[in-house]
Structures are given as C-alpha cells and as structure tokens.
Amino acid sequence: MTSIIAHRGASRYAPENSFPAFKLAYEMKADGIETDVQLTKDNIPVLFHDESLKRIFGEKGWVNQYTLEQLKQLDMGKSFHPKFTGTRILSLEEFLAWIKDTPLMLHLELKNNKMEYKNLEEITYQLIEQYQMSDRTYFSTFSDASITRLASFKEISNIGWLTKRIRRDLLAYALSIGATAIHIKHTLLRQRLVNEALKSEIPIRVYTVNSSRLLNRCFSYKIDSIFTDVPDKAFAARKKLYRSFLI
C-alpha cells in the first residue's frame, strides 16, 4: 500500500515544519512526516525549508546567519494565520523527542543543494542515532554530492535522490551516486518508470501530490510513497480506492 507522507507536516492547514503541522498530520493518519533540515550559525540542525528567512519570518538574511536562540525569537506562525501566532522554529532534536514516541516514519530532506553546510550529514545522523530512529528514518536531498556522502555511512540504507529533471537513465544515475530510492516530482511519473523501478526493487516516492486526480493516479500506480500537504485528503482517497479493489 502506498504510504502517505505529510509534506512539512499538514502544511495546507498549519505553518509548515511546525509542531502544529506535525501533530495535525499525525491526527490525520499520515504514515510519516517529511521535513527539511538546515544548520544554524551555531551548527544546530533546525527544521526550515527556505535558505532565506523572508517568506516565513519577514526578516532579512539566511538561516545559517542566525543562532538557534536568535531564530527562536522569531514568529513563524502569524504570517500563516493569527491563530498560530507564537509558533517557533523547531530544532531537529526537539522534533525527534516528539516523533520517537509515535509510529510515524521520518523523511529528512537535507537542504544543501543551494547552500553547502559542512558536516550536515554527520551531525544529522548522530542525532538520529541518539534518538534510536535509524530504522524508520529516510534521508533525501537534491545534492548529488550529499547523496554520495550519505552513502559513505554504512549504517544509512535509506537514501532518496530528489529530482525534477527528466533523464532517460534516471534510475541508473540515482544508483550510481549512492541513492537507494528516487523521489521525483509528480510530472515525471510514468508507468514505464514505475515498471523499471519495480523490476529493480527501487522505491519511487512522488512529490508534492495534492489534487484528487494526482492522488488517485499515484495510488493506482502503487508506488512506494507520496508526499502531500493534505494528508487527510490523501487518506480518504487511498481508503476509497483500495476499498473499490476489494469489492
């Protein structure tokens, strides 16, 4: 059965990469949560998508120019909706302390394709090990070099190459750089690719799937997972589709 992974949490309904979004995703019966990891000025992993602070915080500068303490002073909720005023950025460690006591899978996207973070892979992995989450944590990145670095850790077996680029040798290339799965934009999804991946036992995970049409298409292809901003809608669509197969 195709897994439903909440993209930055239930980010259609609550501020992305925040506790309200993560907790809501769990309530909406998501199978897992996807979130983004960057390093602060003091080398602490935090959950934040953009390199810039402008869109979420309305502030100038980049994540890695602020310490965690400085980032904690900023409000990431009020720009989404007044009811979320006071929502703060999360460190990866704060998040792990919560998710470890749930059955949720964890997908961590390392945000290092535009900005290089020294030792991001190692720092992140050490925390995953500390919280005994290795068996249900999946790493991904758009950075080919980061994929190769992740693959150098013999303990890491779940590495997804993120891509929105069309190429004929997509599966072969992903394997050549050390990936064990491909995470593709929904526009790349084709039956031929699904067949090739199934034959090679390479998981395909698709982002970001929100419309009913795309949800039904992905579920009918029986791919490994989808990333969605609307886990409640995805859960309902999957339930309806699989129920129809049983009738």
Secondary structure as UniProt FT lines:
FT   STRAND          3..7
FT   TURN            8..13
FT   TURN            16..17
FT   HELIX           19..27
FT   TURN            28..29
FT   STRAND          32..39
FT   TURN            41..42
FT   STRAND          45..47
FT   HELIX           54..57
FT   HELIX           63..65
FT   HELIX           68..71
FT   TURN            72..73
FT   TURN            78..80
FT   HELIX           82..84
FT   TURN            85..86
FT   HELIX           92..99
FT   TURN            100..101
FT   STRAND          105..110
FT   TURN            118..119
FT   HELIX           120..130
FT   TURN            131..132
FT   HELIX           134..136
FT   STRAND          137..141
FT   HELIX           144..151
FT   TURN            154..155
FT   STRAND          159..163
FT   TURN            168..169
FT   HELIX           170..176
FT   TURN            177..178
FT   STRAND          181..185
FT   HELIX           186..188
FT   HELIX           191..200
FT   STRAND          204..207
FT   HELIX           212..221
FT   STRAND          225..228
FT   HELIX           231..246
//
